[in-house]
């Protein structure tokens, strides 16, 4: 492991991270465990027992109002791992972790989407962001048309876009799993035209959407471009983010299936796999965003499938 740890918990932290990586988990605990390791080295040198007092002291460090959720989650996972390997440790109760409120995403109307993409198509060349006038309209259409996460679209490798087979390979998403996303003929044609132009602009590029040689566009660039589109479209959907396009893909897909009379009990798992959700309920959440007529399918009455809407 390239990350070095130096506290009395160093070997256990490294073992936990390697174990999680072997199971396919994304390495989201590396940063908080580095923070915990530094805290222990500075304030608890030689400490080898994860006690309630130690956990509380670290979680409260620098916190003005409440513990940062990323700290609480990481130290809970570390405690659970130590227990699993028969090492006594305090396991932070899940009830102690403040869950962020989940607000309902904006669902675009057809007219709003038309206005949004007219704005996206109106971008001009910019010396500070070369090729943006071609990238912005395509990357946002890809996110909406295939339900991609923003980082999946940004980091898409050129080699993973098979336009002959109309397949996009999404590599190492959540839990380091790959998935293949079929695309329709219209999207394939759009990506093919973009690929030709981008190849003329930068032959042999690594990323499908490449900002600088060998580098994808950054997340903040994508977010800023999204908000520019919103502003140009008349300050459309205030408070929304690029991720909103993925939410809209899910809800529009479900609504189309309802209109076609499909059995959502059968088709929902396909949508879950297509979007790369870890759980079935993560996909079923989108049913909350649909019009009331969806209740006619009977799916909303399935206990344990539909999660509660966060107030």
C-alpha positions, -999 to +999 in steps of 0.1 A: +000+000+000+014+034-010-001+053+020+021+052+051+007+050+086+027+054+118+004+052+149-001+022+171-029+012+148-009+013+116-008-024+109-045-028+116-055+002+094-034-012+065-049-046+069-084-033+070-079-012+038-063-041+020-092-064+031-118-038+018-099-034-014-099-071-020-137-072-015-141-045-042-149-015-020-138+019-032-110+033-011-131+060+005-117+053+040-081+061+032-083+098+039-102+096+072-080+068+084-050+089+076-065+117+097-072+092+126-036+079+123-022+114+125-044+122+155-032+092+173+004+098+165+002+134+178-021+130+208-021+093+217+013+079+209+016+042+217-022+038+220-034+004+207-070+002+220-098+018+201-118+031+231-150+051+232-130+080+246-105+079+218-132+077+191-151+106+207-119+127+209-110+122+173-146+128+160-149+160+180-115+174+168-122+205+148-160+199+148-180+231+157-215+217+158-216+179+151-192+152+142-183+150+105-201+120+091-171+108+072-152+105+104-179+087+122-185+062+094-148+055+090-141+048+127-173+027+129-160+005+100-126+003+117-141-008+150-163-034+132-132-047+113-112-051+146-141-070+162-142-093+131-105-102+136-110-108+173-095-075+186-114-057+213-126-023+202-154+002+206-178+001+177-195+035+172-233+029+171-249+037+138-275+058+156-247+083+165-240+091+129-260+121+116-275+112+082-276+140+057-311+151+047-319+139+012-337+165-008-358+156-038-340+163-071-355+185-097-374+166-125-371+185-158-401+190-180-396+184-218-396+222-223-370+227-196-347+201-211-351+217-246-341+251-231-312+236-212-297+219-242-302+249-264-280+267-239-255+239-240-254+241-278-247+278-277-213+277-260-185+293-280-147+287-281-128+297-250-090+299-247-091+288-210-113+258-219-104+244-253-130+223-271-157+232-245-182+242-272-182+205-284-177+188-251-205+204-231-234+195-254-222+159-257-212+151-221-245+163-207-265+145-233-246+113-224-253+117-187-290+123-193-293+096-220-274+069-202-279+079-165-241+082-159-227+097-127-208+129-134-174+112-126-182+083-149-188+106-178-157+127-171-133+098-166-146+078-196-117+063-215-117+064-253-109+027-254-141+020-234-164+035-260-172+008-286-192+026-312-195-004-335-212-025-308-229+006-292-215-002-258-199+020-232-178+003-205-179+021-172-148+010-153-144+007-115-174+026-103-188+021-068-172-009-051-147-010-080-172-029-103-173-025-141-205-024-161-214-023-197-239+003-208-257-002-241-265+030-260-291+037-287-283+045-323-288+082-318-263+084-289-238+062-308-240+086-338-235+116-315-205+101-298-190+090-332-192+126-345-177+139-313-149+113-314-140+123-349-137+160-341-119+153-308-094+130-326-086+158-350-082+182-321-060+158-301-050+126-319-044+095-297-061+110-266-066+088-236-099+101-223-130+104-244-136+139-229-100+151-225-092+186-211-054+185-213-032+157-227-038+126-206-062+144-182-100+144-180-121+174-172-122+181-135-154+178-115-155+215-107-153+223-144-183+200-151-203+216-123-194+251-134-204+243-170-237+228-158-245+260-138-236+281-168-262+262-189-288+267-161-281+304-160-282+307-198-315+288-198-331+314-175-318+302-141-334+269-146-337+244-117-319+264-090-302+242-065-297+213-089-264+198-098-250+177-127-261+146-109-297+158-115-293+146-151-288+110-138-319+113-116-339+124-146-327+095-167-340+071-140-374+088-136-380+092-173-371+055-179-396+044-153-423+067-167-418+053-202-421+018-188-453+028-170-467+042-203-457+010-221-475-011-195-444-029-184-443-048-150-419-027-129-414-057-105-397-074-134-379-044-151-366-025-121-337-049-115-326-042-151-325-005-145-306-011-112-279-030-131-278-005-159-272+024-135-247+005-114-267+008-081-254-013-053-289-021-040-323-027-055-339-001-031-315+026-044-333+023-078-367+019-063-362+053-046-370+070-079-406+058-077-411+085-051-404+111-078-431+099-102-467+111-106-494+095-086-506+074-114-476+051-108-494+038-077-517+019-102-488-005-108-490-017-072-452-015-067-455+013-042-472-010-018-443-035-016-430-035+020-392-032+024-386-022-013-395+015-013-374+035+012-390+063+032-387+098+017-364+120+039-384+149+052 
